[in-house]
Amino acid sequence: MGVVQDVAKKADVSIATVSKVINNTGRMREPTRQRVLNTIKQLNFHPSVMASALTGKRTKILGLLVQDISNPLFSEMARAIEDRAHEQGMNVMMCSTDNNAEKEKKYLELLKRKQVDGFIIGSSFHDKNVIKELIDHKIPLVLLTQNDSSLDVSKVSVDDFKGGYDAASHLFFNGHHKIGIIAQHAHSSSLRIKGYRAAHEVYEVECKKEYIYRTTASISNGKAYVEKLFSQKATALPTAIFACNEQLAIGVIQGAKEKGLEIPKDLSVVGFDNTILATTTVPGLTTVSQPIEMIGKKVVDVLIQEIEEGKSLKERILYTPELIVRGTTSVLKESIKDISS
């Protein structure tokens, strides 16, 4: 059932009556008009969305919400999304929420007013009810890089759990038993942390709570994590760090070098994403790679299919990550505690 039918059923009127109210045409009793308007308000439908549904017209615009466009992951993924959309005769309107609850709601309302045909949600919303409202109103949407089981919609992402497991396992295999992890406040990072914990269980190594640090993604916060670690006793310092984002990984590397540490001799570092940042470090960053271009193209294909079929496919597309070994990890020879005095 579409949005117009929802209103008609709840207000106990015909679709034609709903159309007259929305377009302010025709004659009808005022109580009937008010009942329809009240129903639209109760269901939280936006007039422009209603008008678009009534006419059946499409704007050929997809709304894209990302958490932070300064993050190379989202800028590279946005490019792939835009390219694919253009191939399909669609345009993309993108908004960066900056992990801000107010911006999330503001930009979502903006895109609704622009009557976008569907949404690609690549931002972890503080208030999930905002997303659930879109689902309830049967507005086409697909989650990008968010494998959130609490939202019953299509999702396109990488296997974050496996990525976290592979990153930690690589470090254990190289002789590290004190592995720190710095992650974002995001569902994807939660899964990466679970993978990191699972590797500890497999290798029968205690997972220390003080090694786990959650923050927002930035180079400065990666450096702050290193400062936090060095405020602890030298014997508690990890010999390797898994950063769940490459901005954080760069910050960790810079922070470590400022402390006089050599990478990877004194500290091994693993990142996640395999964006352009991974090749700009010296040495190159060992990282968990996700197929950014493939994910970007697939999320557009799924959304367009849902728009054309008029229903949610509720697909769960999970790509397999790949560990790319470069120069920031090595076999443990000397731990940080030996040089931190």
C-alpha positions in Angstrom: 0.0 0.0 0.0 1.4 3.4 -1.0 1.3 6.7 1.0 -1.9 7.9 -0.7 -3.7 4.7 0.0 -2.6 4.8 3.6 -4.2 8.2 4.0 -7.4 7.3 2.2 -7.8 4.2 4.3 -7.2 5.8 7.6 -9.4 8.8 6.8 -12.1 6.6 5.4 -12.3 8.5 2.1 -11.4 7.8 -1.6 -8.1 8.4 -3.2 -9.8 11.0 -5.3 -10.8 12.9 -2.2 -7.2 12.8 -0.9 -6.0 14.2 -4.3 -8.5 17.0 -4.1 -7.3 18.0 -0.5 -3.6 17.9 -1.5 -4.1 19.9 -4.7 -6.8 22.1 -3.1 -9.3 21.5 -5.9 -12.9 20.4 -6.0 -15.7 20.8 -3.6 -16.2 18.9 -0.4 -17.5 19.2 3.1 -15.1 21.0 5.4 -15.1 18.3 8.1 -14.0 15.8 5.4 -11.2 18.1 4.3 -10.0 18.5 7.9 -10.1 14.8 8.5 -7.8 14.2 5.5 -5.4 16.9 6.6 -5.4 15.6 10.1 -4.6 12.1 8.9 -1.8 13.4 6.7 -0.4 15.1 9.8 -0.8 12.1 12.0 1.0 9.9 9.5 3.7 12.5 9.3 3.6 12.7 5.5 5.1 15.7 3.8 2.8 17.5 1.3 5.4 17.4 -1.5 5.8 13.6 -1.0 2.0 13.2 -1.2 1.8 15.3 -4.3 4.5 13.3 -6.0 2.8 10.1 -5.1 -0.5 11.3 -6.4 0.9 12.3 -9.8 3.2 9.3 -10.1 5.9 11.5 -11.4 9.6 10.9 -10.6 12.2 13.5 -10.1 15.1 11.2 -11.2 17.0 12.3 -8.1 18.4 10.0 -5.4 19.1 11.4 -2.0 22.5 10.4 -0.5 23.2 11.0 3.2 26.8 10.3 4.4 28.3 10.8 7.8 31.4 12.8 6.8 32.3 13.7 3.2 35.9 14.6 4.4 36.3 10.9 5.1 37.9 9.5 1.9 35.8 6.3 2.2 32.6 8.4 1.6 34.1 10.7 -1.0 35.3 7.7 -3.1 32.0 5.9 -2.5 30.0 9.0 -3.4 31.9 9.2 -6.7 31.0 5.6 -7.5 27.3 6.2 -6.6 27.2 9.3 -8.7 28.8 7.6 -11.7 26.4 4.6 -11.5 23.3 6.9 -11.1 24.3 8.9 -14.2 24.6 5.7 -16.1 21.0 4.9 -15.1 19.7 8.4 -16.0 19.5 9.6 -12.4 21.1 12.4 -10.4 22.3 12.4 -6.9 21.8 15.0 -4.2 24.3 14.5 -1.4 24.3 15.8 2.2 27.0 15.3 4.9 25.5 15.0 8.4 28.9 15.3 10.2 27.5 12.8 12.8 25.2 15.6 14.1 21.7 14.6 15.1 20.2 18.0 14.2 21.8 17.9 10.7 20.5 14.4 10.2 16.9 15.5 10.6 17.4 18.8 8.8 18.9 17.2 5.7 16.4 14.4 5.6 13.6 16.9 5.6 15.4 18.9 2.9 15.7 15.8 0.6 12.0 15.0 1.2 11.0 18.5 0.1 13.0 18.0 -3.0 10.9 15.0 -3.7 13.8 12.6 -4.2 12.7 9.2 -5.6 14.6 7.3 -2.9 17.3 7.5 -0.2 20.8 6.0 0.2 21.5 6.2 3.9 25.2 6.1 4.7 25.0 7.9 8.0 24.4 6.3 11.4 21.4 8.2 12.7 21.3 9.1 16.3 17.5 8.7 16.2 16.6 5.6 14.3 12.9 6.5 14.5 13.6 9.0 11.7 14.6 6.2 9.4 11.8 3.9 10.6 9.3 6.7 9.6 10.7 6.5 6.0 10.2 2.7 6.1 6.7 3.0 7.5 5.8 5.5 4.8 7.1 3.1 2.2 9.7 5.5 0.8 12.4 3.6 -1.1 15.7 3.5 0.8 18.8 1.4 1.1 21.4 1.4 3.9 24.9 1.9 2.8 27.9 0.4 4.8 25.4 -0.3 7.7 24.4 -3.9 8.3 22.0 -2.9 11.1 19.6 -5.8 11.8 17.1 -3.6 13.6 16.1 -1.9 10.3 14.1 -4.2 8.0 15.3 -2.7 4.7 17.9 -3.5 2.0 21.5 -3.2 3.0 24.7 -3.1 1.0 27.9 -3.3 3.0 31.2 -5.2 3.7 31.4 -8.0 6.2 32.6 -5.8 9.1 32.8 -8.7 11.6 35.2 -10.6 9.3 37.2 -7.5 8.6 37.8 -7.0 12.3 38.6 -10.6 12.8 41.1 -10.7 9.9 42.8 -7.6 11.1 43.3 -8.9 14.7 44.2 -12.4 13.4 47.0 -10.9 11.2 48.5 -9.2 14.2 48.2 -12.3 16.4 49.9 -14.4 13.7 52.8 -11.9 13.7 53.3 -12.4 17.4 51.4 -9.6 18.9 49.3 -10.3 22.0 48.7 -6.7 23.2 46.5 -5.2 20.5 44.7 -1.9 20.9 41.7 -0.9 18.8 40.3 2.5 18.0 36.8 2.7 16.5 34.0 5.1 15.6 30.6 5.4 17.2 29.0 3.5 14.3 27.2 0.2 13.8 30.0 -0.9 11.4 32.6 -0.3 14.0 30.7 -2.3 16.6 30.8 -5.3 14.3 34.6 -4.8 13.7 35.1 -4.7 17.5 33.1 -8.0 17.7 35.4 -9.5 15.1 38.5 -8.2 17.0 37.1 -9.8 20.2 36.4 -13.1 18.4 40.0 -13.3 17.3 41.1 -12.9 20.9 39.0 -15.9 21.8 40.4 -18.0 19.0 44.0 -17.2 19.9 43.1 -17.5 23.6 44.3 -14.1 24.5 42.6 -11.8 27.1 40.8 -8.9 25.5 41.6 -5.9 27.7 38.9 -3.2 28.0 41.5 -0.5 28.4 42.7 -1.2 24.8 39.3 -0.4 23.3 38.7 3.2 22.5 35.6 4.7 20.6 35.6 8.2 19.2 34.7 10.1 16.0 36.8 9.6 12.9 39.6 12.1 12.5 43.4 12.2 12.4 43.5 14.2 15.6 41.5 11.6 17.5 43.9 8.9 16.3 46.7 10.9 17.8 44.7 11.4 21.0 44.4 7.6 21.4 48.2 7.3 21.4 48.4 10.0 24.1 45.8 8.1 26.1 47.8 4.9 25.8 51.0 6.6 26.9 49.2 7.9 30.1 49.1 4.2 31.2 51.9 2.2 32.7 54.6 1.3 30.2 54.0 -2.5 30.7 50.4 -2.0 29.7 51.1 -0.5 26.3 50.0 -2.5 23.2 52.5 -3.5 20.5 50.0 -3.1 17.7 46.9 -1.1 17.0 43.9 -1.8 14.8 42.2 1.4 13.6 38.7 0.9 12.2 39.1 3.8 9.9 42.0 5.1 7.9 41.8 8.7 9.2 42.2 7.2 12.7 45.1 5.0 11.5 47.0 8.0 10.1 46.5 9.7 13.4 47.9 6.7 15.3 50.9 6.6 13.0 51.6 10.3 13.4 51.1 10.2 17.2 53.4 7.2 17.5 56.1 8.9 15.4 55.8 12.0 17.6 56.6 9.7 20.6 59.8 8.6 18.9 58.4 5.2 17.8 59.3 3.6 14.5 56.5 2.0 12.4 56.4 -1.0 12.3 59.5 -1.8 14.3 58.1 -0.5 17.6 54.4 -0.4 16.7 52.4 -2.2 14.1 49.2 -0.6 12.7 46.3 -1.9 10.7 43.6 0.3 9.1 40.3 -0.3 7.4 38.8 0.7 4.0 41.8 0.9 1.6 41.2 4.4 0.4 43.8 6.7 -1.2 45.1 7.4 2.3 46.4 3.9 2.6 49.0 4.6 0.0 50.1 8.0 1.2 51.7 6.8 4.5 55.4 5.9 4.8 55.5 3.0 5.0 52.3 2.1 3.2 49.4 1.2 5.4 48.4 -2.5 6.0 44.6 -2.3 5.8 41.4 -4.2 5.4 40.1 -3.4 2.0 36.4 -3.1 1.1 35.3 -3.0 -2.6 34.3 0.6 -2.5 33.3 0.9 -6.2 31.4 -2.3 -6.2 29.4 -1.3 -3.1 28.7 2.2 -4.6 27.3 0.7 -7.8 25.3 -2.0 -6.1 23.5 0.3 -3.7 22.3 2.4 -6.7 21.1 -0.7 -8.6 19.2 -2.0 -5.6 17.5 1.4 -4.9 16.5 1.9 -8.5 15.0 -1.6 -8.6 13.0 -0.8 -5.5 11.8 2.5 -6.9 10.7 0.8 -10.2 9.0 -2.1 -8.4 7.4 0.0 -5.8 8.4 -2.2 -2.9 11.3 -2.9 -0.5 13.4 -5.9 -1.7 14.9 -6.2 1.8 18.1 -7.6 0.4 21.2 -8.1 2.5 24.3 -7.8 0.3 27.5 -8.5 2.1 30.9 -8.2 0.4 33.9 -10.0 1.6 36.8 -7.8 2.8 40.4 -8.5 1.9 43.5 -7.8 4.1 46.1 -5.9 2.1 49.5 -6.3 3.8 51.9 -3.3 3.3 54.6 -1.9 5.5 53.0 -0.9 8.8 52.9 -4.4 10.2 55.7 -6.8 11.0 56.6 -9.8 13.1 57.0 -8.6 16.8 60.6 -8.2 17.7 60.6 -5.5 20.3 57.6 -4.2 22.3 56.8 -0.5 23.0 57.4 -1.1 26.7 61.1 -1.6 26.0 61.5 1.9 24.5 58.9 4.0 26.2 60.9 4.9 29.3 
